[in-house]
């Protein structure tokens, strides 16, 4: 207990900030570990893409299920119209437009 007061406040605060940073990266680290058990390279690549989309949703504070539902409903609108950009379907762009 006495030692806590001897440690400078800046060091104690940096540990708190590091802990939050580590917690935000933990799902990615678990994903990397799970890629080893995907079975083949293509499956691991697909899993990495899904984890990336989930991370984008988390970063944009968008519900993953709502985004996936919207994404799968509207993805085929981009099949033949090459003037449209798929970036419009990313979570942060849909949130800015007020769709999600």
C-alpha positions in Angstrom: 0.0 0.0 0.0 2.8 2.4 0.9 4.7 1.6 -2.3 1.7 2.8 -4.4 2.3 6.3 -3.2 6.0 6.1 -4.0 5.3 5.3 -7.7 4.9 8.6 -9.7 1.4 9.3 -10.8 2.4 9.5 -14.5 3.6 5.8 -14.4 0.4 4.7 -12.7 -1.7 6.5 -15.3 0.3 5.1 -18.2 -0.4 1.6 -16.9 -4.1 2.4 -16.9 -3.9 3.7 -20.4 -2.0 0.7 -21.6 -4.5 -1.7 -20.1 -7.3 0.0 -22.0 -5.2 -0.2 -25.2 -4.5 -3.9 -24.6 -8.2 -4.6 -24.0 -9.1 -3.0 -27.3 -6.6 -5.1 -29.2 -7.4 -8.4 -27.5 -10.1 -9.5 -29.9 -7.7 -9.1 -32.8 -5.1 -11.2 -31.0 -7.7 -13.9 -30.4 -8.6 -13.8 -34.1 -5.0 -14.2 -35.1 -4.8 -17.3 -32.9 -8.0 -18.7 -34.4 -6.7 -18.3 -37.9 -4.4 -21.2 -37.2 -7.3 -23.5 -37.0 -9.3 -22.4 -40.1 -8.3 -25.4 -42.1 -6.8 -23.7 -45.1 -5.5 -20.3 -46.3 -8.7 -19.2 -48.0 -10.8 -19.9 -44.9 -8.3 -18.0 -42.8 -8.4 -15.0 -45.2 -12.3 -15.0 -45.1 -12.2 -15.1 -41.3 -9.7 -12.1 -41.3 -12.1 -10.2 -43.5 -15.0 -10.8 -41.2 -12.9 -9.8 -38.1 -12.0 -6.6 -40.0 -15.6 -5.7 -40.7 -16.5 -6.4 -37.1 -13.6 -4.2 -36.0 -14.9 -1.4 -38.3 -18.3 -1.7 -36.8 -16.9 -1.5 -33.3 -14.8 1.5 -34.1 -17.8 3.3 -35.7 -20.0 2.2 -32.8 -22.4 0.4 -35.1 -24.3 -2.8 -34.3 -22.7 -5.6 -36.3 -26.0 -7.3 -37.0 -27.7 -4.2 -38.3 -24.8 -3.5 -40.5 -24.6 -7.0 -41.9 -28.3 -7.0 -42.6 -28.0 -3.7 -44.5 -24.9 -4.9 -46.3 -26.4 -8.2 -47.5 -29.6 -6.5 -48.5 -27.9 -3.8 -50.6 -24.7 -5.4 -51.9 -26.3 -6.6 -55.1 -27.2 -3.1 -56.1 -23.5 -2.7 -56.9 -23.3 -5.7 -59.2 -23.9 -4.0 -62.5 -23.5 -0.3 -61.7 -19.7 0.2 -61.7 -20.1 4.0 -61.1 -21.0 3.3 -57.5 -18.4 2.8 -54.8 -18.5 -0.1 -52.3 -17.1 2.3 -49.7 -20.6 3.6 -49.3 -21.5 0.4 -47.5 -18.8 0.6 -44.8 -20.1 1.1 -41.3 -18.7 4.6 -40.7 -20.1 5.9 -44.0 -23.6 4.5 -43.3 -23.5 6.0 -39.8 -22.6 9.4 -41.2 -25.5 9.2 -43.6 -27.8 8.3 -40.7 -28.8 4.9 -42.1 -27.4 3.0 -39.1 
